């Protein structure tokens, strides 16, 4: 098929260099997970948070 059905949410840095860590996917799955294709378009949102001190 030519595409990777896996999605990943690595840590991110914002424009000020502050670190953000993965909190959750909108579908409730873990940081890296496989997405099964469907006939209907799907949207997935990764939520990030500031690390706890």
C-alpha positions in Angstrom: 0.0 0.0 0.0 3.0 2.3 0.4 2.1 4.0 3.7 2.9 3.3 7.4 -0.2 2.5 9.4 1.7 3.4 12.7 1.5 6.8 14.4 3.9 8.2 16.9 3.9 11.1 19.3 7.5 12.0 20.3 8.3 14.7 22.8 8.1 18.2 21.3 9.7 21.6 22.1 7.8 24.9 21.6 9.3 28.1 20.1 10.7 29.0 23.6 12.5 25.7 23.9 10.1 24.3 26.6 9.6 20.5 26.5 6.2 19.0 26.0 5.5 15.3 26.6 2.8 13.1 25.2 -0.3 12.8 27.2 -2.8 10.9 25.1 -4.3 10.2 21.7 -7.9 11.2 21.0 -8.8 7.5 20.5 -7.3 6.6 23.9 -4.3 4.6 22.6 -0.7 4.7 23.6 2.2 6.9 22.3 2.9 4.7 19.3 0.1 2.6 17.9 -1.2 1.1 14.7 -4.2 2.6 12.9 -6.4 0.2 11.0 -7.7 1.7 7.7 -11.4 2.2 7.3 -13.7 3.4 4.5 -14.4 6.6 6.4 -11.8 9.4 6.9 -10.5 9.4 10.5 -8.9 12.2 12.5 -6.5 11.6 15.4 -5.3 14.3 17.8 -2.2 13.9 20.0 -2.4 15.9 23.3 0.8 17.0 25.0 1.5 18.4 28.5 4.4 20.1 30.3 6.5 17.6 32.2 5.9 17.3 35.9 8.7 18.5 38.1 
